[in-house]
Amino acid sequence: MKQDIILSGVGGQGILSIATIIGEAATQAGLTLKQAEVHGMSQRGGDVQSNLRLSDGEIASDLIAVGTADMILSLEPMEALRYIPYLNKDGWVITSSSPFKNIPNYPEDEALMAELRALPHVVMVDVDALAKEHSMPKCANVMLLGAAARYLNILSVEELRESIARVFGTKGEAVVEMNRRAFDLGHAASDLK
């Protein structure tokens, strides 16, 4: 069993934290893990992308080839579309529906959403609004991971929840519980899609 995931977003959104949670869960589950990251201009709102490859066998490369990704997990809808050529025909796009408009020629919202809705396997969750609604503005990334959990066929929901405790454990029980709750809210939101 294997799963190749492209994580994408804009600097400061927490993409690398999602990669850390998934990677830690994979390590605890005894899976092989390879990861490659591109930080770009992450300090200035630039593209942040990570290739995350998980397997119960050997992995030769840390890069995902065009047309082979099982999932694109993105905190920014335009960034999700940037990596569509890497997605396999049965792959899933799990993305925030809230744009981060950091460039002057950002696409029109309707055109962007129409392109995403035209994909065969897509889940869009407005994690920014969900995070604000529940007074968790810094947890939108963990909410998106919760929304993606049912499509991560190589890890269980419980393995991911346990990983959240290990990753955020040094920040105290309140932070762990807030992130677990954020994960559960995102997971429940993906039911509605």
N, C-alpha and C positions, 0 to 999 in steps of 0.2 A: 504494500500500500504506500502511496506517496501523495503529496499535495504541494503544488507550486503556487505561491501567492506573491502578487505584486502589491505592495503597500505604497500609496502615494498621497500627496497632499502638499501643503504649503508650510514653510518653516514656522515653527511655534505651535502647530496644531496637535502634536503628540503622536505622530506616525511612528517614531522610533520607540516610544513607550509601548505602543501596540506590539511592535516587533519583539520587544523584550518580554512581554507577557506571554506571547505565543511561543517564543523560543525557550523560555524557562519551563513552560508546561511540556513542551516537546522533550526537553532534556530529562525532566522528571519521569516522563513516560517511556524513556529508553529509546527514543527515536534518534535518527541521524538528522543533523541540522546543518545547513549551509546558508550563509547570508551575505549579501553584498549591498552596500548602501551608497547612495549618492546624496550628499547634503546640499550641494549647490550653494545658493545664496540664502541659506536657511535663516540667518540672522536678519535678513531683510525681506522676508516673505517670499523667498524663491522656492522653486520646486524641490521637494524632498521625496526620494523614492528609495524603496528597499526591495530587493529580491529575497524571498524567504522560501527555502526549499526544505521540505520535511519528508522523511521516508523511514520505513522500517528496514530498509536495506542500504546499500552504499549509494552515495551521491558523488558523481564525478566533478561537477562544476557548481559554483555558487551563482551562476547566471542562468536566467530563464530564457530559453530560446523563443523567437517569434512563433506564435500559434500554439504554445504549449502550456500557458498558465491556466491553472484551474480556477483562480479567483483574482479579481482586482478589488482590493479593499481600499477605498479612497475617502478622505475627509473633505474632498473638494470635487465637485462634479466635472469641471473641465479637465482636471488632472486625471480623473477616471477615464475620460475619453481619450486622453493622450496615449494611454497604454492598451487600448482595445486591440491593436495589431498583435499583441502578445497573448491574447486570450484564446484558448482552444474553443472549438465549436460548442461544447457543452459547458463551458466555464460560466461562472457567476460574477456579476459586478454588484458589489455592495458599496453604496456610496451615500454620503451626506447629500441632501438635496439643497443645502444652503451654500450659495456661491461665496467665494472669498475674492472679491473684485479688486485685485491689486495691479491690474494693467489697464491702460486706456482703451484698448481694443477688445475688451472682454466680450464674449459672445452674448447675444440677447438671451435672456432667461428662457423664453418659450422655445427658442430654437435648440438651446442646450438640453432642456428637459425632453423635448420631442425626440432628439437623437438618442438620449438614454432610454426612453420608453420604447423605442423601436428595437432595442436589443432583446434577444429571446429570454435571457435569465438575468433580471436586474431587480435589486431591492434598493429603494431610496427611502431614507429616513432623515427627517430634519432634526439631526442630533443637536444642532445649536439651539433651536427652539425648545427641544425636550430638556436640554441641560438648563436653560434659563427658567423654564417652567418649574423645575424641581430644585432650583437654587444650587446648581452644581456646574457653574460655568467652566470649570477646568476639567470636567469629566466627559465632555462630548466624545473624545477619542475612545474611552472605555465603553461608552454607550454604543458606538459604532461596532466595536469588537463584539459586544453582546448581540447586536443585530446579525453579525456574520457567523456567530457560533454554530447555528444549525447547519451551516454550509461547510464548516470545517470538519470534513468527514474523518480526519485522522486523529482529532482530539475531542474529548467529550466536554460538555458544558461544565461539568464538575471539575475536570482537570484545569480548565481555564479559570474558574472561580478560585480554586486553590492556588493557582499561580499568582493571581492578583494579590492574595495575602502574602505570599513570599516576596513579590516584587516591591510592594508598598509597606511591608512589615516594619521597616526601620522608621517609618514616618508616623507610626502609632496606630492604635486600633481604630480611632475615629476615621482616619484616612482610608484604612483598609475597608471598613464598613461602607463608607461613602462610595468607594469605587466598586465594591461588590453590588451595591444598590444600583449604581449607574449601569453596570453590566446587565443586571436583571431587567432594568427599564428598557434598555436597548433590545434585549432578547424578546421581551414582550411586544415591543413596537414592530419587530419584524414579522410577528404573527399576523399583523394587519395588512401585510403587503400581498 
